């Protein structure tokens, strides 16, 4: 039962891959100066590559938080990290 799909669900690997893609996409937009290159003079105030970079980085941070939260909830509820209840002795 300890296969690839089990590890993906345990580690929230999909969310972490999405986070990495958003970071890389944001850096690519910023490095390539994509909207300014295609529409010179039209993206001076809104939709600059720098602004798109910041939006994607913030989205990646939220995705990272969600993935880590899901991973923590899985660890707490499945039992690998469950706190044992001590026996009460009188």
C-alpha positions in Angstrom: 0.0 0.0 0.0 3.0 2.3 0.3 3.2 3.3 -3.3 3.7 6.4 -5.4 0.1 7.6 -5.1 0.0 7.2 -1.4 3.1 9.3 -1.0 1.6 12.0 -3.3 -1.4 12.2 -1.1 0.6 12.2 2.1 3.1 14.8 1.1 0.6 17.0 -0.9 3.0 16.7 -3.7 0.6 18.2 -6.2 0.3 21.4 -4.3 4.1 21.7 -3.9 4.6 21.1 -7.6 2.0 23.8 -8.4 3.9 26.1 -6.0 7.1 25.5 -7.9 5.5 26.1 -11.2 4.0 29.4 -10.1 7.4 30.6 -8.8 9.1 29.6 -12.0 6.3 31.2 -14.1 6.6 34.4 -12.2 10.3 34.6 -12.6 10.0 33.9 -16.3 7.5 36.7 -16.8 9.8 39.1 -15.0 12.9 38.0 -16.8 11.4 38.0 -20.2 9.5 41.3 -19.7 6.6 39.6 -21.6 3.8 42.2 -21.7 6.1 45.2 -22.2 7.8 43.4 -25.1 4.6 42.6 -26.9 2.7 45.8 -26.2 5.3 48.6 -25.8 3.8 51.7 -24.1 0.5 49.9 -23.2 1.7 48.2 -20.0 3.2 51.2 -18.3 0.9 51.4 -15.2 -1.1 48.1 -15.2 0.0 44.5 -16.0 3.7 45.1 -16.0 5.9 42.0 -15.8 7.0 43.1 -12.3 3.3 43.2 -11.1 2.6 39.8 -12.7 5.7 38.5 -10.9 4.4 39.6 -7.6 0.9 38.2 -8.1 2.3 34.8 -9.0 4.7 34.8 -6.1 1.9 35.6 -3.7 -0.3 32.9 -5.3 2.6 30.5 -4.9 3.0 31.4 -1.2 -0.7 30.7 -0.6 -0.5 27.4 -2.5 2.6 26.5 -0.4 0.7 27.3 2.9 -2.3 25.2 1.7 -0.1 22.2 0.8 1.8 22.3 4.1 -1.5 22.6 6.0 -2.9 19.6 4.2 0.2 17.6 4.9 0.0 18.5 8.6 -3.6 17.6 8.8 -2.9 14.2 7.2 -0.1 13.5 9.6 -2.3 14.4 12.6 -5.4 12.5 11.6 -3.9 9.3 10.1 -1.9 8.4 13.2 1.7 8.7 12.4 2.0 11.8 14.5 -0.9 11.2 16.9 -0.4 12.1 20.5 -0.9 9.0 22.7 -3.3 9.3 25.6 -1.5 8.6 28.8 -3.1 6.2 31.2 -4.5 7.8 34.3 -3.3 6.0 37.5 -5.0 6.5 40.8 
